Amino acid sequence: MALWNARLNQNLLHNELSPFATKAEKLIIEWIKDYFDMDGGHLCSGSTIANLTALWVARDLKGIDTVIASKASHISIDKAAKILNMKLIKIDTKFDGSINENLLPNLKNVLLILNVGTTCTGAIDNLDLISQAKWTHIDGAYAAALKFSSKYSNILNGIEKADSISLSAHKWLYQPKDSAIVLFKNYKEAKEIMSFGSSYLNDSNVGIQGSKGANGVILLATLLYFGKKGIENLINTSMDNACKFYNELLKIKNIEVFTKPITGITLFRHKKIDVDEFLNKLPKGVFSKCKPVKEEYIRSVALNPMAEINEIIEMIKKIS
Ligand SMILES: *Cc1c(COP(=O)(O)O)cnc(C)c1O
């Protein structure tokens, strides 16, 4: 579908020139927004843009000038705050990488970012904090997709009270780059902030991007092919794989594991071999590194539902 899409090379900036692609994006948003109880949104090229979009709307709609986010937040939050000239206050995290709510200042006039799946450890911030701030944005780039799984969606309870949500479809919706979604509780209001019209445009350009590829067509094809149940099964397989990986790692003598993979991210290290050396011995292109607190770990993200966990475990055993 990506090849077919590339051949047509439609541009969603002009809806009269991309009638089907425009409709496909609408269908996708209709399908996804209800899982989060949002009322609209649009596709964009990544959650970096989705986060920037949400912060821009919050700033201009609510007159907010301060952003509160945890130290485990993604660099896209730093970028957005800088571009928008907003003050960014970073809060320390708890051991697992979730925001330490005891350190939060008064939230009445600020924009609060809550992470659903931090980049390093996959932690979920306390979603009970939603509604305490003037605007709460969920950075769900990585793990908001767990909402599509009835088995795991309960860990995101409360997310539906947020004002805006980012989700990267090129992460847990198995899309080619560059595919992400920004959703708003009140899209009509949000649209007023981010719509720009011009004489050469049939309809206003909404959001940060101008010309935009028809990624909704690929996402629609994915959803039609797998169906809701199929997508859910893929996500569940990834999570089951992560749990299996974690449990197997626990059994290996010289391996130390960080915490349970609540969103499919597992961190581990070798007790006797230095992290870089260990990474070098592991199969290439599978693992990365990250440093949640003081110590560095090897990081496994369970997005590939076809990953051969047994094979990987055998390799780790051999090194250990
Ligand atoms: C990946 C990620 C982003 C950025 O998303 P892109 O799609 O890479 O632009 C933002 N926040 C979190 C938590 C992420 O994991």
The ligand as an ORCA input file, in Angstrom:
! r2SCAN-3c Opt
* xyz 0 1
  C       8.876      8.471     19.798
  C       8.418      9.410     20.833
  C       8.178     10.763     20.540
  C       8.478     11.379     19.214
  O       7.752     10.778     18.228
  P       8.281     10.721     16.719
  O       7.165      9.986     16.082
  O       9.599     10.008     16.743
  O       8.422     12.145     16.243
  C       7.664     11.562     21.537
  N       7.437     11.083     22.752
  C       7.669      9.790     23.084
  C       7.367      9.326     24.474
  C       8.177      8.912     22.128
  O       8.407      7.635     22.466
*
